[in-house]
Amino acid sequence: MVYGMDFYIIAWEKVKSLAVAGKLSCVTELEGTDDYYLQLARSSYSLYNSGLGSSKYCRWSDPSDTYFQNDVNYETILTGSCGNCLSQLKTDVGLPTFSDAQSQVSDIDIPSIIDTR
């Protein structure tokens, strides 16, 4: 799980540096506001989900993008606007519970940029 977080953090850092430089049309709110952080999170997810080599920072703001619905789903879960989203997803698509998934993986020892050991 930490391995995937590394990629999201890299995406966050790329998106934030572009947003601070005024180079992202989809991050328009003032820094420090809730909407600003929501836009950063959505852009970071778009980049993370598209691949770090991608330039789809603003995929979430383009309804014509093939994966736009993924970003809508991410926002719904992120903002909690669907109530208990995770249990709803588990029911809808048959995802395993966290403990089921955890029992299927073994610990791996990969250095992490957020490792505090």
N, C-alpha and C positions, 0 to 999 in steps of 0.2 A: 504494500500500500504506500509506503514512503517513497518507493521508486516512482510511482505515478505522480506523487506530490512534487517531486523535483521538477518534472516537466511543467506542471501547472505554475510553479513559482517562477520558472524561467519565462513562461508566457506572461505572467503578471508583470515581471520586471521589464520585459520588452514593451508591453502595452503601456505601462505607466510612463516610461521614458518618452514614448511617442506622444502620449497625451499631454505631458508637461510641455513638450516642444510644440504643441498645437497642431500635430500632424494626423490626428484621428478625427474624422468628421462625426463619428458616433459617440465620442466622449465629449460632451458639451457642457456638462454641469460644472459648477465651481468646485475646486478641490476642497475636500473636507466635508462635503455634504453627503447625505445618504445616497442620493441619486448618482453622485460622482462615483462612489464606491460600487454601486450596483452596475453602472456602465463599465467600470474597470473589470469587474468580475465577469460580466457577460462577454466582453471583448477577450479577456484572458481565456475563458472557456472556448470561445470560437477558435482562437488560435491553437489552444491545446488540442481540441478535438479535430481540427483540420490538419494538424501536424506543425511542428515548430518551424519548419522551413517554408510554411505557407505565408501568404500575406492577407489572409482572411480575418483580419482583426475585427472588421465591422460586419461579418457575415450575419450576425443577429439582427441587424437593421435592414437587411435586404430580403424582403419576402420572396423574391424570385430565386434565391439560392436554393439549391437542391436540399441542403441540410438545415434550412431555416427552422423547420419544426423541431429539430434537436435543441436549438437555442431557446425556442419558446418553452419546451419542456423543462430545460435547465432553469429558466427564470421562474417557472411555476413552482419548482421544487425549492429554489433558492429563496423565494419570497414567502413560501408557505401558503400561497394562495389557493392550493387545492386541499387544504386541511391536512390529513395524514397521508402525504404523498407517497412515502416509501411503502406503507402497507398496501396502498392502492396499486402501486406498480407491481408489488409482489403478487397480488391477486390477478392483475391483468395479464402479466407476461410470465408468470411462474418463476420468478427469481428466487433463489434460495435465501434463507435467512442468513444473517451475518454469521451466526455460530455454525451453520451448515457449511458455508463457504470457507470459514476459518479452518474447519476440520479437514478440508481438502487441500490445503497448501502447507508447505513446510517453511520454516524460517530460512531466509537467505541473508547472506552477509555482503551487502553492497554498500559502499561508502555513499553517504548522503550529504547534500549541502546543508541540511538542517540537523544533522547528527550532532548531538551535544555530548557524546561520550568523551 
